[in-house]
Amino acid sequence: MFDTLKQDIKIIFERDPAARSAIEIILCYPGFHALFFYRTSHWLWRKEFFLLGRIVSHLGRFFTGIEIHPGATIGKGFFIDHGMGVVIGETSEIGDNVTLYHGVTLGGTSWQKGKRHPTLEDNVVVGAGAKILGPFKVGRNSIIGAGSVVIKEVPPYSTVIGIPGRAVQRVGETGGVYQQLEADPEAKAISCLYEQIRMLEEKLQDLEKKLEPPKLG
């Protein structure tokens, strides 16, 4: 248990430059507290003490503002930054070294039993307020932009933005961009509007020149 706590503290130091000391993390980091409650409730859940597991999970939600179902599966090196409003559903699966920011939801889209929530593979980063909804995979080393709503599978090494979420870039395993995907349609539409305004301004200038009275003398 102490080795696990030490590892959690080490991860926070690595990913949060605001962390100043171990005692500050232990006392003031809700993501750290939420993991402690989760591990306890998950152990109870696996031992089939389902009600007690839910009670411990509910206490964790009350104290931290982070709701992690005890049935969720979470790997090593997990980090929740700030954390308020994070929701992780029962059948969610989270790989190693995953980072979630505040307001993230790993939710379901069905009332049917079975796999309903997403699977996040290793090294995924999910930005603040993003919603990942459904029983699909988010590939390893992907980044989900803040505020995105993702409702379909994400290939590994992708950057996803928007509502609904769409991959705008993929990088290779060595880090270089190897596929620049379709540009953001909103940005494209704004660019077209700017181009139309520029053309109208040029036509207006030509018309003003034609309508200018001839100079005398």
C-alpha atoms as one frame of an Amber mdcrd trajectory, in Angstrom:
protein
   0.000   0.000   0.000   2.785   2.425   0.901   4.604   1.647  -2.360   1.403
   2.463  -4.264   0.990   5.760  -2.392   4.621   6.682  -3.099   4.071   5.974
  -6.791   0.929   8.154  -6.821   2.867  11.039  -5.247   5.707  10.601  -7.743
   3.256  10.736 -10.682   1.737  13.986  -9.378   5.192  15.580  -9.050   5.970
  14.551 -12.645   2.758  15.963 -14.165   1.833  18.929 -11.999   4.468  21.697
 -11.738   2.381  23.331  -8.988   3.092  20.463  -6.565   5.637  21.612  -3.961
   5.804  18.828  -1.389   4.541  15.349  -0.584   2.597  16.626   2.420   0.809
  19.175   0.201  -0.207  16.376  -2.177  -1.424  14.147   0.656  -3.514  16.918
   2.231  -4.666  19.036  -0.726  -4.952  16.955  -3.915  -8.468  15.561  -4.545
  -7.206  13.342  -7.368  -4.875  11.637  -4.879  -7.719  11.204  -2.384 -10.076
   9.881  -5.083  -7.606   7.141  -5.999  -7.398   6.058  -2.362 -11.195   5.774
  -2.146 -11.317   4.014  -5.530  -8.749   1.377  -4.587 -10.610   0.591  -1.375
 -14.009   0.396  -3.081 -12.589  -1.612  -6.008 -11.088  -4.178  -3.606 -14.473
  -4.541  -1.902 -16.188  -4.819  -5.294 -13.886  -7.643  -6.389 -14.646  -9.460
  -3.115 -18.369  -9.097  -4.012 -19.099  -6.672  -1.173 -20.998  -4.602  -3.735
 -23.030  -2.391  -1.406 -20.063  -1.596   0.826 -17.997  -0.819  -2.269 -20.638
   1.617  -3.477 -20.808   3.272  -0.054 -17.026   3.843  -0.010 -17.219   5.147
  -3.595 -20.028   7.508  -2.601 -17.945   8.834   0.298 -15.113   9.471  -2.159
 -17.473  11.436  -4.377 -18.714  13.458  -1.386 -15.213  14.434  -0.247 -13.539
  14.971  -3.640 -16.209  15.795  -6.244 -14.835  12.886  -8.306 -17.056   9.884
  -9.009 -15.290   6.617  -9.868 -17.467   3.517  -9.953 -15.833   0.681  -7.979
 -16.303  -1.642 -10.960 -14.046   0.458 -13.221 -10.572  -0.862 -14.070  -7.665
   1.581 -13.738  -4.007   0.921 -14.560  -0.769   2.267 -13.123   0.325   5.900
 -13.241  -3.222   7.315 -13.349  -3.486  11.067 -12.637  -6.528  13.317 -12.220
  -5.601  17.014 -12.283  -7.941  19.274 -10.245 -10.619  16.637 -10.679 -13.903
  18.334  -9.803 -16.734  16.853 -11.845 -14.851  13.812 -13.175 -17.154  10.800
 -13.706 -15.861   7.310 -14.553 -18.511   4.678 -15.281 -18.698   1.074 -14.142
 -17.329  -0.671 -17.241 -14.649   1.912 -18.024 -11.157   0.532 -18.564  -8.148
   2.820 -18.192  -4.613   1.817 -19.177  -1.290   2.915 -17.733  -0.104   6.544
 -17.447  -3.454   8.124 -18.351  -4.207  11.746 -17.396  -7.673  13.267 -16.955
  -8.430  16.916 -16.269 -11.471  18.290 -14.443 -14.981  17.808 -15.789 -14.155
  14.680 -17.828 -16.876  12.060 -18.257 -16.275   8.454 -19.277 -19.916   7.618
 -19.787 -22.285   5.212 -21.465 -24.968   5.614 -24.113 -27.044   2.515 -23.346
 -29.129   1.156 -20.496 -28.233  -2.426 -21.432 -26.000  -4.451 -19.120 -22.499
  -5.337 -20.278 -19.759  -3.120 -21.663 -21.199   0.420 -21.833 -18.244   2.712
 -21.165 -15.035   3.568 -23.041 -11.606   1.977 -22.867  -8.643   4.368 -22.682
  -5.388   2.748 -23.704  -1.944   3.686 -22.335  -0.697   7.305 -22.233  -3.998
   8.944 -23.212  -4.557  12.576 -22.120  -8.135  13.885 -21.845  -8.626  17.661
 -21.626 -10.951  19.530 -19.273 -14.663  19.050 -19.856 -14.302  16.355 -22.516
 -16.994  13.665 -22.742 -16.161  10.192 -24.050 -19.406   8.267 -24.437 -19.794
   4.637 -25.459 -18.094   1.224 -25.412 -15.200   1.933 -27.785 -11.436   2.379
 -27.542  -9.368   5.523 -27.424  -6.026   4.410 -28.845  -2.752   4.721 -26.981
  -0.894   8.047 -26.899  -3.964   9.975 -28.078  -4.989  13.451 -26.921  -8.646
  14.444 -26.490  -9.073  18.220 -26.635 -10.868  20.169 -23.913 -14.646  20.269
 -24.341 -14.730  17.591 -27.035 -17.535  15.026 -27.216 -16.184  11.725 -28.517
 -18.692   9.086 -29.629 -16.629   6.782 -31.850 -13.331   4.916 -31.751 -10.103
   6.911 -31.822  -7.010   5.483 -33.578  -3.715   5.417 -31.641  -1.540   8.572
 -31.670  -4.460  10.841 -32.622  -5.452  14.365 -31.593  -9.235  14.743 -31.344
 -11.199  18.000 -31.039 -14.732  19.294 -31.454 -18.371  18.275 -31.094 -18.678
  15.595 -32.226 -15.019  14.751 -31.763 -12.939  14.220 -34.894  -9.289  13.355
 -35.345  -7.424  16.319 -36.843  -3.907  14.920 -36.632  -2.040  11.658 -36.166
   1.572  11.302 -35.111   4.010   8.462 -35.567   5.522   6.415 -32.785   8.644
   8.593 -32.948   6.557  11.740 -32.420   6.553  13.279 -35.907   3.280  14.171
 -37.640   2.660  11.633 -40.401  -0.968  12.358 -41.236  -2.638  15.751 -41.186
  -6.361  15.007 -41.339  -9.284  17.188 -42.368  -9.111  20.680 -40.951 -11.588
  21.927 -38.402 -14.783  22.694 -40.430 -15.601  25.754 -38.302 -12.187  27.236
 -38.997 -12.614  26.425 -42.677 -16.009  28.186 -42.783 -14.595  31.278 -41.059
 -11.718  31.343 -43.542 -14.214  31.277 -46.449 -16.146  34.176 -44.918 -12.971
  36.235 -44.584 -12.171  35.537 -48.242 -15.646  36.655 -49.341 -15.347  39.865
 -47.296 -11.965  40.576 -48.889 -13.438  40.136 -52.402 -16.402  42.398 -51.581
 -14.065  45.091 -50.273 -12.045  44.967 -53.516 -15.232  45.298 -55.621 -16.407
  48.201 -53.468 -13.088  49.999 -53.970 -13.312  49.478 -57.758 -16.874  50.820
 -57.783 -15.901  53.894 -55.759 -13.116  54.659 -58.239 -15.568  54.419 -61.163
 -18.059  56.718 -59.463 -15.529  59.385 -58.572 -16.265  62.655 -60.424 -13.679
  63.633 -63.052 -11.060  66.096 -61.878 -11.319  69.569 -63.425  -8.428  71.450
 -64.892
